[in-house]
Amino acid sequence: MGDALAIASFENAAFPPRISPNFTRRGAGRRLLLRVSDLMHTGDKIPLVSETTTVTDTLIVMSRGRLGTAVVIDTAGKLAGIFTDGDLRRLSERASGFSICRFRG
């Protein structure tokens, strides 16, 4: 939070040039200047599943992708949603006697 405030102050006030994100504690402010494109995964690195994919198969795709998420696409190949590790956790909390085997189909 301190780094974000430092950057906002730097951009909106007349601070000397030496006060910049590069000089924040541990240089953490530099991460705030990254763009999404610097960090995002693209192409074959994105775990994709269709809307009709079972939860079990989705978990396999998620594990292979090692991102903790799967992008769900519709029949036209457009984004329909995102399934995350958190979604699985909430599903298991809701379901009594939850078992992965239950979703095999």
Backbone atoms as SQL, in Angstrom:
CREATE TABLE atoms (id INTEGER PRIMARY KEY, chain TEXT, resi INTEGER, resn TEXT, atom TEXT, x REAL, y REAL, z REAL);
INSERT INTO atoms VALUES
  (1, 'A', 1, 'MET', 'N', 0.825, -1.184, 0.000),
  (2, 'A', 1, 'MET', 'CA', 0.000, 0.000, 0.000),
  (3, 'A', 1, 'MET', 'C', 0.875, 1.256, 0.000),
  (4, 'A', 2, 'GLY', 'N', 1.965, 1.213, 0.755),
  (5, 'A', 2, 'GLY', 'CA', 2.856, 2.359, 0.814),
  (6, 'A', 2, 'GLY', 'C', 3.449, 2.696, -0.537),
  (7, 'A', 3, 'ASP', 'N', 3.805, 1.652, -1.308),
  (8, 'A', 3, 'ASP', 'CA', 4.359, 1.877, -2.640),
  (9, 'A', 3, 'ASP', 'C', 3.339, 2.520, -3.563),
  (10, 'A', 4, 'ALA', 'N', 2.084, 2.071, -3.468),
  (11, 'A', 4, 'ALA', 'CA', 1.034, 2.655, -4.302),
  (12, 'A', 4, 'ALA', 'C', 0.844, 4.131, -3.975),
  (13, 'A', 5, 'LEU', 'N', 0.862, 4.460, -2.686),
  (14, 'A', 5, 'LEU', 'CA', 0.736, 5.866, -2.285),
  (15, 'A', 5, 'LEU', 'C', 1.934, 6.683, -2.754),
  (16, 'A', 6, 'ALA', 'N', 3.124, 6.092, -2.687),
  (17, 'A', 6, 'ALA', 'CA', 4.323, 6.795, -3.151),
  (18, 'A', 6, 'ALA', 'C', 4.232, 7.110, -4.630),
  (19, 'A', 7, 'ILE', 'N', 3.768, 6.151, -5.416),
  (20, 'A', 7, 'ILE', 'CA', 3.647, 6.375, -6.861),
  (21, 'A', 7, 'ILE', 'C', 2.588, 7.428, -7.150),
  (22, 'A', 8, 'ALA', 'N', 1.441, 7.339, -6.481),
  (23, 'A', 8, 'ALA', 'CA', 0.386, 8.327, -6.698),
  (24, 'A', 8, 'ALA', 'C', 0.874, 9.722, -6.325),
  (25, 'A', 9, 'SER', 'N', 1.599, 9.830, -5.219),
  (26, 'A', 9, 'SER', 'CA', 2.133, 11.130, -4.808),
  (27, 'A', 9, 'SER', 'C', 3.172, 11.633, -5.786),
  (28, 'A', 10, 'PHE', 'N', 4.008, 10.718, -6.260),
  (29, 'A', 10, 'PHE', 'CA', 5.059, 11.083, -7.218),
  (30, 'A', 10, 'PHE', 'C', 4.462, 11.630, -8.506),
  (31, 'A', 11, 'GLU', 'N', 3.384, 11.003, -8.972),
  (32, 'A', 11, 'GLU', 'CA', 2.774, 11.423, -10.228),
  (33, 'A', 11, 'GLU', 'C', 1.982, 12.715, -10.090),
  (34, 'A', 12, 'ASN', 'N', 1.476, 13.006, -8.893),
  (35, 'A', 12, 'ASN', 'CA', 0.595, 14.156, -8.713),
  (36, 'A', 12, 'ASN', 'C', 1.231, 15.317, -7.958),
  (37, 'A', 13, 'ALA', 'N', 2.509, 15.241, -7.660),
  (38, 'A', 13, 'ALA', 'CA', 3.160, 16.319, -6.916),
  (39, 'A', 13, 'ALA', 'C', 4.533, 16.590, -7.511),
  (40, 'A', 14, 'ALA', 'N', 5.122, 17.672, -7.074),
  (41, 'A', 14, 'ALA', 'CA', 6.437, 18.070, -7.598),
  (42, 'A', 14, 'ALA', 'C', 7.545, 17.503, -6.714),
  (43, 'A', 15, 'PHE', 'N', 7.713, 16.194, -6.722),
  (44, 'A', 15, 'PHE', 'CA', 8.786, 15.564, -5.963),
  (45, 'A', 15, 'PHE', 'C', 10.063, 15.560, -6.792),
  (46, 'A', 16, 'PRO', 'N', 11.197, 15.575, -6.116),
  (47, 'A', 16, 'PRO', 'CA', 12.458, 15.469, -6.854),
  (48, 'A', 16, 'PRO', 'C', 12.521, 14.147, -7.613),
  (49, 'A', 17, 'PRO', 'N', 13.227, 14.091, -8.736),
  (50, 'A', 17, 'PRO', 'CA', 13.281, 12.881, -9.549),
  (51, 'A', 17, 'PRO', 'C', 13.811, 11.664, -8.817),
  (52, 'A', 18, 'ARG', 'N', 14.641, 11.848, -7.755),
  (53, 'A', 18, 'ARG', 'CA', 15.198, 10.684, -7.075),
  (54, 'A', 18, 'ARG', 'C', 14.142, 9.895, -6.315),
  (55, 'A', 19, 'ILE', 'N', 12.987, 10.465, -6.050),
  (56, 'A', 19, 'ILE', 'CA', 11.914, 9.730, -5.375),
  (57, 'A', 19, 'ILE', 'C', 11.040, 9.111, -6.461),
  (58, 'A', 20, 'SER', 'N', 11.235, 7.848, -6.669),
  (59, 'A', 20, 'SER', 'CA', 10.495, 7.146, -7.704),
  (60, 'A', 20, 'SER', 'C', 10.256, 5.717, -7.242),
  (61, 'A', 21, 'PRO', 'N', 9.449, 4.960, -7.959),
  (62, 'A', 21, 'PRO', 'CA', 9.187, 3.568, -7.573),
  (63, 'A', 21, 'PRO', 'C', 10.462, 2.739, -7.442),
  (64, 'A', 22, 'ASN', 'N', 11.516, 3.097, -8.182),
  (65, 'A', 22, 'ASN', 'CA', 12.764, 2.342, -8.100),
  (66, 'A', 22, 'ASN', 'C', 13.453, 2.506, -6.754),
  (67, 'A', 23, 'PHE', 'N', 13.104, 3.550, -6.025),
  (68, 'A', 23, 'PHE', 'CA', 13.761, 3.811, -4.756),
  (69, 'A', 23, 'PHE', 'C', 12.859, 3.530, -3.557),
  (70, 'A', 24, 'THR', 'N', 11.761, 2.903, -3.771),
  (71, 'A', 24, 'THR', 'CA', 10.910, 2.532, -2.641),
  (72, 'A', 24, 'THR', 'C', 11.532, 1.363, -1.910),
  (73, 'A', 25, 'ARG', 'N', 11.034, 1.099, -0.744),
  (74, 'A', 25, 'ARG', 'CA', 11.571, 0.016, 0.070),
  (75, 'A', 25, 'ARG', 'C', 11.592, -1.289, -0.729),
  (76, 'A', 26, 'ARG', 'N', 12.733, -1.883, -0.868),
  (77, 'A', 26, 'ARG', 'CA', 12.959, -3.131, -1.600),
  (78, 'A', 26, 'ARG', 'C', 12.596, -3.025, -3.083),
  (79, 'A', 27, 'GLY', 'N', 12.400, -1.822, -3.596),
  (80, 'A', 27, 'GLY', 'CA', 12.107, -1.667, -5.023),
  (81, 'A', 27, 'GLY', 'C', 10.765, -2.213, -5.434),
  (82, 'A', 28, 'ALA', 'N', 9.875, -2.439, -4.480),
  (83, 'A', 28, 'ALA', 'CA', 8.591, -3.068, -4.771),
  (84, 'A', 28, 'ALA', 'C', 7.712, -2.207, -5.677),
  (85, 'A', 29, 'GLY', 'N', 7.939, -0.918, -5.709),
  (86, 'A', 29, 'GLY', 'CA', 7.115, -0.040, -6.529),
  (87, 'A', 29, 'GLY', 'C', 7.212, -0.327, -8.008),
  (88, 'A', 30, 'ARG', 'N', 8.334, -0.916, -8.434),
  (89, 'A', 30, 'ARG', 'CA', 8.487, -1.244, -9.849),
  (90, 'A', 30, 'ARG', 'C', 7.399, -2.192, -10.322),
  (91, 'A', 31, 'ARG', 'N', 6.966, -3.097, -9.442),
  (92, 'A', 31, 'ARG', 'CA', 5.929, -4.056, -9.832),
  (93, 'A', 31, 'ARG', 'C', 4.624, -3.349, -10.183),
  (94, 'A', 32, 'LEU', 'N', 4.392, -2.184, -9.596),
  (95, 'A', 32, 'LEU', 'CA', 3.169, -1.445, -9.885),
  (96, 'A', 32, 'LEU', 'C', 3.191, -0.828, -11.277),
  (97, 'A', 33, 'LEU', 'N', 4.365, -0.742, -11.880),
  (98, 'A', 33, 'LEU', 'CA', 4.479, -0.169, -13.211),
  (99, 'A', 33, 'LEU', 'C', 4.399, -1.229, -14.308),
  (100, 'A', 34, 'LEU', 'N', 4.344, -2.501, -13.909),
  (101, 'A', 34, 'LEU', 'CA', 4.197, -3.565, -14.899),
  (102, 'A', 34, 'LEU', 'C', 2.835, -3.479, -15.555),
  (103, 'A', 35, 'ARG', 'N', 2.760, -3.965, -16.745),
  (104, 'A', 35, 'ARG', 'CA', 1.467, -4.052, -17.439),
  (105, 'A', 35, 'ARG', 'C', 0.966, -5.483, -17.331),
  (106, 'A', 36, 'VAL', 'N', -0.321, -5.651, -17.489),
  (107, 'A', 36, 'VAL', 'CA', -0.909, -6.984, -17.470),
  (108, 'A', 36, 'VAL', 'C', -0.235, -7.854, -18.525),
  (109, 'A', 37, 'SER', 'N', 0.045, -7.277, -19.678),
  (110, 'A', 37, 'SER', 'CA', 0.675, -8.040, -20.765),
  (111, 'A', 37, 'SER', 'C', 2.058, -8.557, -20.395),
  (112, 'A', 38, 'ASP', 'N', 2.711, -7.932, -19.400),
  (113, 'A', 38, 'ASP', 'CA', 4.022, -8.399, -18.949),
  (114, 'A', 38, 'ASP', 'C', 3.911, -9.697, -18.147),
  (115, 'A', 39, 'LEU', 'N', 2.742, -9.969, -17.609),
  (116, 'A', 39, 'LEU', 'CA', 2.572, -11.096, -16.699),
  (117, 'A', 39, 'LEU', 'C', 1.599, -12.163, -17.176),
  (118, 'A', 40, 'MET', 'N', 0.722, -11.801, -18.097),
  (119, 'A', 40, 'MET', 'CA', -0.349, -12.725, -18.474),
  (120, 'A', 40, 'MET', 'C', 0.149, -13.919, -19.267),
  (121, 'A', 41, 'HIS', 'N', -0.628, -14.975, -19.211),
  (122, 'A', 41, 'HIS', 'CA', -0.349, -16.176, -19.980),
  (123, 'A', 41, 'HIS', 'C', -1.183, -16.131, -21.256),
  (124, 'A', 42, 'THR', 'N', -0.622, -16.633, -22.347),
  (125, 'A', 42, 'THR', 'CA', -1.326, -16.595, -23.621),
  (126, 'A', 42, 'THR', 'C', -1.196, -17.930, -24.347),
  (127, 'A', 43, 'GLY', 'N', -2.003, -18.093, -25.379),
  (128, 'A', 43, 'GLY', 'CA', -1.907, -19.253, -26.263),
  (129, 'A', 43, 'GLY', 'C', -2.100, -20.574, -25.553),
  (130, 'A', 44, 'ASP', 'N', -1.196, -21.502, -25.831),
  (131, 'A', 44, 'ASP', 'CA', -1.298, -22.850, -25.285),
  (132, 'A', 44, 'ASP', 'C', -1.061, -22.913, -23.784),
  (133, 'A', 45, 'LYS', 'N', -0.584, -21.840, -23.184),
  (134, 'A', 45, 'LYS', 'CA', -0.326, -21.819, -21.742),
  (135, 'A', 45, 'LYS', 'C', -1.600, -21.625, -20.928),
  (136, 'A', 46, 'ILE', 'N', -2.706, -21.302, -21.596),
  (137, 'A', 46, 'ILE', 'CA', -3.974, -21.067, -20.896),
  (138, 'A', 46, 'ILE', 'C', -4.747, -22.378, -20.800),
  (139, 'A', 47, 'PRO', 'N', -5.086, -22.819, -19.578),
  (140, 'A', 47, 'PRO', 'CA', -5.903, -24.027, -19.433),
  (141, 'A', 47, 'PRO', 'C', -7.344, -23.732, -19.877),
  (142, 'A', 48, 'LEU', 'N', -7.761, -24.332, -20.984),
  (143, 'A', 48, 'LEU', 'CA', -9.098, -24.110, -21.535),
  (144, 'A', 48, 'LEU', 'C', -9.963, -25.347, -21.373),
  (145, 'A', 49, 'VAL', 'N', -11.227, -25.128, -21.031),
  (146, 'A', 49, 'VAL', 'CA', -12.226, -26.200, -20.999),
  (147, 'A', 49, 'VAL', 'C', -13.517, -25.663, -21.593),
  (148, 'A', 50, 'SER', 'N', -14.376, -26.576, -22.034),
  (149, 'A', 50, 'SER', 'CA', -15.679, -26.145, -22.545),
  (150, 'A', 50, 'SER', 'C', -16.683, -26.149, -21.398),
  (151, 'A', 51, 'GLU', 'N', -17.835, -25.582, -21.653),
  (152, 'A', 51, 'GLU', 'CA', -18.895, -25.524, -20.637),
  (153, 'A', 51, 'GLU', 'C', -19.392, -26.909, -20.245),
  (154, 'A', 52, 'THR', 'N', -19.208, -27.879, -21.099),
  (155, 'A', 52, 'THR', 'CA', -19.705, -29.226, -20.823),
  (156, 'A', 52, 'THR', 'C', -18.651, -30.144, -20.192),
  (157, 'A', 53, 'THR', 'N', -17.457, -29.628, -19.965),
  (158, 'A', 53, 'THR', 'CA', -16.392, -30.420, -19.350),
  (159, 'A', 53, 'THR', 'C', -16.754, -30.729, -17.901),
  (160, 'A', 54, 'THR', 'N', -16.529, -31.959, -17.479),
  (161, 'A', 54, 'THR', 'CA', -16.841, -32.338, -16.096),
  (162, 'A', 54, 'THR', 'C', -15.856, -31.655, -15.141),
  (163, 'A', 55, 'VAL', 'N', -16.242, -31.561, -13.883),
  (164, 'A', 55, 'VAL', 'CA', -15.369, -30.969, -12.877),
  (165, 'A', 55, 'VAL', 'C', -14.081, -31.780, -12.766),
  (166, 'A', 56, 'THR', 'N', -14.189, -33.100, -12.799),
  (167, 'A', 56, 'THR', 'CA', -13.001, -33.947, -12.715),
  (168, 'A', 56, 'THR', 'C', -12.023, -33.633, -13.841),
  (169, 'A', 57, 'ASP', 'N', -12.520, -33.576, -15.068),
  (170, 'A', 57, 'ASP', 'CA', -11.642, -33.272, -16.203),
  (171, 'A', 57, 'ASP', 'C', -11.099, -31.844, -16.121),
  (172, 'A', 58, 'THR', 'N', -11.904, -30.931, -15.607),
  (173, 'A', 58, 'THR', 'CA', -11.450, -29.556, -15.434),
  (174, 'A', 58, 'THR', 'C', -10.296, -29.504, -14.440),
  (175, 'A', 59, 'LEU', 'N', -10.390, -30.282, -13.370),
  (176, 'A', 59, 'LEU', 'CA', -9.301, -30.318, -12.388),
  (177, 'A', 59, 'LEU', 'C', -8.018, -30.853, -13.000),
  (178, 'A', 60, 'ILE', 'N', -8.131, -31.822, -13.874),
  (179, 'A', 60, 'ILE', 'CA', -6.946, -32.363, -14.556),
  (180, 'A', 60, 'ILE', 'C', -6.306, -31.283, -15.421),
  (181, 'A', 61, 'VAL', 'N', -7.128, -30.555, -16.180),
  (182, 'A', 61, 'VAL', 'CA', -6.616, -29.468, -17.033),
  (183, 'A', 61, 'VAL', 'C', -5.974, -28.387, -16.168),
  (184, 'A', 62, 'MET', 'N', -6.608, -28.052, -15.060),
  (185, 'A', 62, 'MET', 'CA', -6.064, -27.031, -14.168),
  (186, 'A', 62, 'MET', 'C', -4.719, -27.469, -13.592),
  (187, 'A', 63, 'SER', 'N', -4.617, -28.722, -13.209),
  (188, 'A', 63, 'SER', 'CA', -3.363, -29.227, -12.642),
  (189, 'A', 63, 'SER', 'C', -2.246, -29.190, -13.663),
  (190, 'A', 64, 'ARG', 'N', -2.554, -29.549, -14.880),
  (191, 'A', 64, 'ARG', 'CA', -1.538, -29.506, -15.937),
  (192, 'A', 64, 'ARG', 'C', -1.108, -28.076, -16.238),
  (193, 'A', 65, 'GLY', 'N', -2.065, -27.155, -16.181),
  (194, 'A', 65, 'GLY', 'CA', -1.762, -25.748, -16.479),
  (195, 'A', 65, 'GLY', 'C', -1.021, -25.046, -15.369),
  (196, 'A', 66, 'ARG', 'N', -1.112, -25.559, -14.142),
  (197, 'A', 66, 'ARG', 'CA', -0.405, -25.044, -12.975),
  (198, 'A', 66, 'ARG', 'C', -0.671, -23.568, -12.702),
  (199, 'A', 67, 'LEU', 'N', -1.904, -23.117, -12.992),
  (200, 'A', 67, 'LEU', 'CA', -2.267, -21.728, -12.714),
  (201, 'A', 67, 'LEU', 'C', -3.365, -21.598, -11.669),
  (202, 'A', 68, 'GLY', 'N', -3.970, -22.719, -11.273),
  (203, 'A', 68, 'GLY', 'CA', -5.043, -22.654, -10.292),
  (204, 'A', 68, 'GLY', 'C', -6.359, -22.181, -10.874),
  (205, 'A', 69, 'THR', 'N', -6.466, -22.227, -12.192),
  (206, 'A', 69, 'THR', 'CA', -7.680, -21.763, -12.845),
  (207, 'A', 69, 'THR', 'C', -7.822, -22.421, -14.213),
  (208, 'A', 70, 'ALA', 'N', -9.045, -22.428, -14.704),
  (209, 'A', 70, 'ALA', 'CA', -9.312, -22.874, -16.073),
  (210, 'A', 70, 'ALA', 'C', -10.270, -21.872, -16.703),
  (211, 'A', 71, 'VAL', 'N', -9.990, -21.494, -17.928),
  (212, 'A', 71, 'VAL', 'CA', -10.864, -20.595, -18.668),
  (213, 'A', 71, 'VAL', 'C', -11.920, -21.449, -19.356),
  (214, 'A', 72, 'VAL', 'N', -13.181, -21.089, -19.152),
  (215, 'A', 72, 'VAL', 'CA', -14.301, -21.843, -19.721),
  (216, 'A', 72, 'VAL', 'C', -14.779, -21.112, -20.976),
  (217, 'A', 73, 'ILE', 'N', -14.844, -21.856, -22.094),
  (218, 'A', 73, 'ILE', 'CA', -15.292, -21.255, -23.347),
  (219, 'A', 73, 'ILE', 'C', -16.588, -21.919, -23.816),
  (220, 'A', 74, 'ASP', 'N', -17.380, -21.160, -24.572),
  (221, 'A', 74, 'ASP', 'CA', -18.626, -21.707, -25.105),
  (222, 'A', 74, 'ASP', 'C', -18.367, -22.375, -26.452),
  (223, 'A', 75, 'THR', 'N', -19.429, -22.818, -27.109),
  (224, 'A', 75, 'THR', 'CA', -19.280, -23.543, -28.375),
  (225, 'A', 75, 'THR', 'C', -18.701, -22.659, -29.487),
  (226, 'A', 76, 'ALA', 'N', -18.828, -21.345, -29.354),
  (227, 'A', 76, 'ALA', 'CA', -18.277, -20.419, -30.348),
  (228, 'A', 76, 'ALA', 'C', -16.826, -20.053, -30.034),
  (229, 'A', 77, 'GLY', 'N', -16.289, -20.605, -28.940),
  (230, 'A', 77, 'GLY', 'CA', -14.917, -20.310, -28.557),
  (231, 'A', 77, 'GLY', 'C', -14.749, -19.012, -27.800),
  (232, 'A', 78, 'LYS', 'N', -15.863, -18.440, -27.332),
  (233, 'A', 78, 'LYS', 'CA', -15.813, -17.186, -26.581),
  (234, 'A', 78, 'LYS', 'C', -15.827, -17.469, -25.086),
  (235, 'A', 79, 'LEU', 'N', -15.281, -16.536, -24.329),
  (236, 'A', 79, 'LEU', 'CA', -15.220, -16.669, -22.881),
  (237, 'A', 79, 'LEU', 'C', -16.618, -16.823, -22.295),
  (238, 'A', 80, 'ALA', 'N', -16.801, -17.907, -21.529),
  (239, 'A', 80, 'ALA', 'CA', -18.071, -18.132, -20.843),
  (240, 'A', 80, 'ALA', 'C', -17.904, -17.951, -19.345),
  (241, 'A', 81, 'GLY', 'N', -16.674, -18.110, -18.850),
  (242, 'A', 81, 'GLY', 'CA', -16.420, -17.961, -17.429),
  (243, 'A', 81, 'GLY', 'C', -15.032, -18.445, -17.063),
  (244, 'A', 82, 'ILE', 'N', -14.780, -18.442, -15.757),
  (245, 'A', 82, 'ILE', 'CA', -13.505, -18.898, -15.222),
  (246, 'A', 82, 'ILE', 'C', -13.804, -19.798, -14.037),
  (247, 'A', 83, 'PHE', 'N', -13.147, -20.946, -13.975),
  (248, 'A', 83, 'PHE', 'CA', -13.289, -21.874, -12.850),
  (249, 'A', 83, 'PHE', 'C', -11.963, -21.875, -12.100),
  (250, 'A', 84, 'THR', 'N', -12.005, -21.599, -10.792),
  (251, 'A', 84, 'THR', 'CA', -10.781, -21.457, -10.015),
  (252, 'A', 84, 'THR', 'C', -10.706, -22.493, -8.895),
  (253, 'A', 85, 'ASP', 'N', -9.538, -22.571, -8.282),
  (254, 'A', 85, 'ASP', 'CA', -9.371, -23.418, -7.105),
  (255, 'A', 85, 'ASP', 'C', -10.362, -23.013, -6.011),
  (256, 'A', 86, 'GLY', 'N', -10.619, -21.720, -5.910),
  (257, 'A', 86, 'GLY', 'CA', -11.584, -21.229, -4.920),
  (258, 'A', 86, 'GLY', 'C', -12.985, -21.731, -5.205),
  (259, 'A', 87, 'ASP', 'N', -13.357, -21.813, -6.483),
  (260, 'A', 87, 'ASP', 'CA', -14.673, -22.362, -6.838),
  (261, 'A', 87, 'ASP', 'C', -14.778, -23.809, -6.380),
  (262, 'A', 88, 'LEU', 'N', -13.710, -24.558, -6.570),
  (263, 'A', 88, 'LEU', 'CA', -13.701, -25.957, -6.142),
  (264, 'A', 88, 'LEU', 'C', -13.818, -26.047, -4.627),
  (265, 'A', 89, 'ARG', 'N', -13.096, -25.204, -3.915),
  (266, 'A', 89, 'ARG', 'CA', -13.173, -25.197, -2.452),
  (267, 'A', 89, 'ARG', 'C', -14.588, -24.887, -1.977),
  (268, 'A', 90, 'ARG', 'N', -15.213, -23.889, -2.575),
  (269, 'A', 90, 'ARG', 'CA', -16.585, -23.544, -2.171),
  (270, 'A', 90, 'ARG', 'C', -17.554, -24.669, -2.516),
  (271, 'A', 91, 'LEU', 'N', -17.345, -25.325, -3.641),
  (272, 'A', 91, 'LEU', 'CA', -18.172, -26.468, -4.022),
  (273, 'A', 91, 'LEU', 'C', -18.039, -27.580, -2.995),
  (274, 'A', 92, 'SER', 'N', -16.818, -27.853, -2.566),
  (275, 'A', 92, 'SER', 'CA', -16.600, -28.935, -1.599),
  (276, 'A', 92, 'SER', 'C', -17.178, -28.586, -0.243),
  (277, 'A', 93, 'GLU', 'N', -17.186, -27.305, 0.125),
  (278, 'A', 93, 'GLU', 'CA', -17.774, -26.886, 1.402),
  (279, 'A', 93, 'GLU', 'C', -19.290, -27.034, 1.378),
  (280, 'A', 94, 'ARG', 'N', -19.898, -26.784, 0.226),
  (281, 'A', 94, 'ARG', 'CA', -21.355, -26.881, 0.082),
  (282, 'A', 94, 'ARG', 'C', -21.840, -28.314, 0.034),
  (283, 'A', 95, 'ALA', 'N', -21.085, -29.160, -0.647),
  (284, 'A', 95, 'ALA', 'CA', -21.518, -30.532, -0.892),
  (285, 'A', 95, 'ALA', 'C', -21.232, -31.395, 0.324),
  (286, 'A', 96, 'SER', 'N', -22.233, -32.093, 0.777),
  (287, 'A', 96, 'SER', 'CA', -22.026, -33.005, 1.893),
  (288, 'A', 96, 'SER', 'C', -21.465, -34.301, 1.335),
  (289, 'A', 97, 'GLY', 'N', -20.400, -34.797, 1.937),
  (290, 'A', 97, 'GLY', 'CA', -19.776, -36.013, 1.443),
  (291, 'A', 97, 'GLY', 'C', -19.153, -35.821, 0.079),
  (292, 'A', 98, 'PHE', 'N', -18.616, -34.633, -0.170),
  (293, 'A', 98, 'PHE', 'CA', -18.032, -34.306, -1.473),
  (294, 'A', 98, 'PHE', 'C', -16.949, -35.308, -1.852),
  (295, 'A', 99, 'SER', 'N', -16.989, -35.753, -3.084),
  (296, 'A', 99, 'SER', 'CA', -15.966, -36.650, -3.598),
  (297, 'A', 99, 'SER', 'C', -15.765, -36.363, -5.072),
  (298, 'A', 100, 'ILE', 'N', -14.523, -36.266, -5.503),
  (299, 'A', 100, 'ILE', 'CA', -14.216, -36.028, -6.920),
  (300, 'A', 100, 'ILE', 'C', -14.817, -37.133, -7.774),
  (301, 'A', 101, 'CYS', 'N', -14.790, -38.349, -7.267),
  (302, 'A', 101, 'CYS', 'CA', -15.298, -39.482, -8.037),
  (303, 'A', 101, 'CYS', 'C', -16.774, -39.314, -8.397),
  (304, 'A', 102, 'ARG', 'N', -17.484, -38.571, -7.586),
  (305, 'A', 102, 'ARG', 'CA', -18.899, -38.339, -7.804),
  (306, 'A', 102, 'ARG', 'C', -19.177, -37.652, -9.141),
  (307, 'A', 103, 'PHE', 'N', -18.193, -36.917, -9.675),
  (308, 'A', 103, 'PHE', 'CA', -18.399, -36.141, -10.900),
  (309, 'A', 103, 'PHE', 'C', -18.044, -36.923, -12.162),
  (310, 'A', 104, 'ARG', 'N', -17.558, -38.115, -12.034),
  (311, 'A', 104, 'ARG', 'CA', -17.226, -38.884, -13.234),
  (312, 'A', 104, 'ARG', 'C', -18.497, -39.242, -13.982),
  (313, 'A', 105, 'GLY', 'N', -18.406, -39.111, -15.291),
  (314, 'A', 105, 'GLY', 'CA', -19.598, -39.246, -15.920),
  (315, 'A', 105, 'GLY', 'C', -20.071, -40.071, -16.928);
